[in-house]
């Protein structure tokens, strides 16, 4: 069975990605499986750049074809930020709830509800040879945080044509529509060809 390394230590993402990869004849490894704890600095200005920094690093360290994702939320009322700084933005508040309240307040003040999640996946198969796959999901910020599934900003994001937040959708249902699953499906199509 062919091996593929997913360069991530994020348990929730690994669960989501492993579920998507279940039906493929590939051994999907994570950093934890290889006892790798160091990660490169995510110094890119875009999701694509950060994903490539990580997949190149993983390939160079292990020699195993490696993919990495970089994702985040872009919010209209915050001038389409925090983007690549999504994790740092969330962690800069005393709790996720405090962050959600601040975002919801900015949406109300500016009357701008739009938002999107984006994932960029970079796959490195040879030295410095990588391919990028993008996934995006459009939606809006909810009027209040809701739901117990998922992670990160899921409790305040409602996908277009839905009336529930991503955190109200079980993993399987989120996987059917998420930015990450769109990018992963493109990656899988590439690997299958
Ligand atoms: P990362 O750099 O790809 O790990 O993602 C950065 C941050 O974006 C995460 O820590 C989350 O806060 C947020 N994020 C990324 N993907 C999702 C998602 O599917 N749902 C909710 N938040 C997400």
Boltz pocket constraint, residues with backbone or C-beta under 6 A from the ligand:
constraints:
  - pocket:
      binder: B
      contacts: [[A, 10], [A, 69], [A, 70], [A, 71], [A, 72], [A, 73], [A, 83], [A, 84], [A, 86], [A, 87], [A, 90], [A, 117], [A, 118], [A, 150], [A, 151], [A, 152], [A, 153], [A, 154], [A, 178], [A, 180]]
      max_distance: 6.0
